[in-house]
Amino acid sequence: MKKINILTAGLLLQMQLAGAQSGTKQQPDWLINNKGYKAVAAVQGKDITLSNGLLSRSFRVSPNVICTDYRNLTSGEQLLRAIKPEAQLVIDGKTVNIGGAYTQRQQAYLLPAWLDGMQAGAADMQYQRYEIADLKPYMADNGHTRQSTGKSLIFTYAAPASSNLKGLSVKVHYDLFDGIPLVSKWLEISNGTGKSLQLNQVKNEILAVPEEESAVVGSPEHMAKPHGIYVESNYAFNNAMKANLSDQTTHWKTDSTYTSQVNYDLQTPCVLEIYPEVPVGIVLGDNSRFESIRTYELLMDGYDRERNGLAKRAMYRTVAPWTNRNPIFMHLVSTDPVKVKSVIDQCAATGYEGVILSFGSGLNMEDTSAANIAKFKSLADYAKSKGIMLGGYSLFSSRRISEEDDVINPATGKTGGAFFGNAPCLGSKWGLSYIAKLEYFFTATGFNIFENDGPYPGDVCASATHPGHTGKDDSQWKQMELQKGLYHWMYARNIYVNAPDWYFLDGTNKIALGYREVNFSLPRAEQQILNRQNIYDGLWEKTGSMSWGFVPLTEYQGGGAAATLEPLKDHLSDYEKLMMQYYGAGVQACYRGPRLYDTDSTRQLVANVISWYKKYRPILNADILHLRRPDGRDWDGILHISAALPQKGLAMLYNPTQEAITREIALPLYYSGLTQTARIREKEGPLKTYTLDREFNAHIKITIPAGGYTWLVVE
């Protein structure tokens, strides 16, 4: 592995730490300009430190590997109060610690003077060596998205020679990214014991952190969790379409060894442990290798919701850059070749970039017959000739297949009781065939968009006959690996994936914004306000490009003529408003229906909106700041912001009332990088110069037309 220049890294690290300790601002706010924050690793005797000027994490390799310091260099906050094992395995029912040391006298804080007196556990896995290397991307390079850079620190451990696990080796990886206070941690386990092992569970992080609050009494579920660290892993699901609700691995625990805490019952949540809620439960054969989940630890420097949201969005742009892709697509409700080609032509005429053959269209990608493949290959070839992506919808879960292939409920030993009631097991014979058929269909036809409704939602299956898992214990892990494997396969082939579950960190591109489908049966004016509320609420943590909305062109969930846009020529104003509020947020909506336009005037309207979107596409796909939530009573709006683009901001402002309104609006321009003045124009009007106040706001008086919208461009 490539070694870094230790002397240079050490000097840079000293400068970074000195700047943090002195309180001087050596470099700019990383959310405005992160170019100078390069990851380095420094070795000084038995101490090794990873740092990028935003985060530092230090280790001592004697008497075993122990984490001695974990700091947010922006805020100066120390995230470590006590030493714990660096990771932990449960093998054949017995707990095995990896690294760590003992005899810390006080668990409330850790003093460097105590380190030399620490003792390693005789039964713990022991440190062997370290490696420092350039960061390798998790996903294979597909030539389509820029991968992240940084440094990796890898510690190798071995079981004691006297242990019955002699020959077991574990590598613990710490990947530090450039330009963001973010560390990824994961394990490689190699079994060289000469026998198979039951790998019950893997904890890839155990971190004793300072408590968030001092409560004399109280239970952990009612006490605040430490704010300074945000965690995600690539093991998330449950159809909530939110990261925190999809999370399956983050556990805040109490610490009975921390006897000086304020809580009399020692119930303070102050230990972070990362492991799958349902244990791994696999058999690790001799000479086989296991790779754990990947945990991403993002350090937060305050409590501001907007700033923390920007940091989380920066994390996705860094570790899942494929989520920045944002093609313009529609949902077609037919597979009639004549209608499909007609819509492809409409897309080419208006600037759309993709067609998804929607649910209810008649598409069946599980049909691998020669006739079906030939039909859709011909359509994909036609779309390609027009510069249009073509893809389709497939439902995995929330359907019943058979008694043999459905999930077996561990509580009853029968089918039923899955997340969606009856559902197939991805490890069943049918499930494995489903994956194989999808891969064959995409390879044979050239489709390049996949909308996977109901991806694997985490069902545990008690079947002992399904070929994709051995029984209940390994069923979740094995099904997750199968689902991830499909998405990795598609990512490597530049297939764009919509999936309504949190598989972003394994290659999916987009998830639903979050909406109630029955609301699309409401009158169009109500839909517009509700859609903007969904946009406003759904983009605190997700980027616009990670999200899709919904615009049913034909009747959907009822509602009749008052709820629908068809015939489009009769509802041009509503059609325009719906498109503008989605494209104005950088969010692609599923325009579901038989066509994009029905008359020349409708075609011109669609083409004009898409032309506007493409003109401002870079800034519209930048992060948003939340100005005012839609409430139907007064104006509402969002502000796109970027310090890197020529256009520093674009505000979308809406008026839901029946009268024109004039308001003075403060545009928060701190994250634009502008400090003194800003040049701002309304729509395509002349630029005017505004002086920013001490909080970097530009105050603008603006009139928004009745029931309408306007936009402001900041340069």
GIFENDA-V345407 format. One record per run of one state. SS is the DSSP state (a for helix, b for strand, c for the rest). FROM is the first residue (numbers start at 0). TO is the last residue. If there is no record, write none. Layout:
SS/FROM/TO
SS/FROM/TO
This chain:
c/0/4
a/5/21
c/22/38
b/39/43
c/44/45
b/46/50
c/51/53
b/54/59
c/60/64
b/65/71
c/72/76
b/77/77
c/78/80
b/81/81
c/82/85
b/86/90
c/91/92
b/93/97
c/98/100
b/101/101
c/102/110
a/111/116
c/117/117
b/118/118
c/119/123
b/124/133
c/134/148
b/149/157
c/158/166
b/167/176
c/177/180
b/181/190
c/191/195
b/196/202
c/203/203
b/204/207
c/208/218
a/219/221
c/222/227
b/228/232
c/233/234
b/235/235
c/236/241
a/242/245
b/246/246
c/247/248
b/249/252
c/253/269
b/270/273
c/274/280
b/281/283
c/284/287
b/288/290
c/291/293
b/294/298
c/299/303
a/304/318
c/319/319
a/320/323
c/324/327
b/328/331
c/332/335
a/336/349
c/350/352
b/353/356
c/357/368
a/369/384
c/385/387
b/388/394
c/395/404
b/405/405
c/406/406
b/407/407
c/408/413
b/414/414
c/415/416
b/417/417
c/418/419
b/420/420
c/421/422
b/423/423
c/424/427
a/428/444
c/445/447
b/448/452
c/453/470
a/471/491
c/492/494
b/495/498
c/499/502
a/503/505
c/506/508
b/509/511
c/512/515
a/516/520
c/521/522
a/523/537
c/538/542
a/543/545
b/546/551
c/552/558
a/559/561
c/562/566
a/567/569
c/570/570
a/571/582
c/583/586
b/587/592
c/593/598
a/599/614
c/615/615
a/616/619
c/620/621
b/622/627
c/628/634
b/635/640
c/641/647
b/648/653
c/654/659
b/660/667
c/668/668
a/669/671
c/672/675
b/676/681
c/682/686
b/687/690
c/691/695
b/696/703
c/704/707
b/708/713
c/714/714
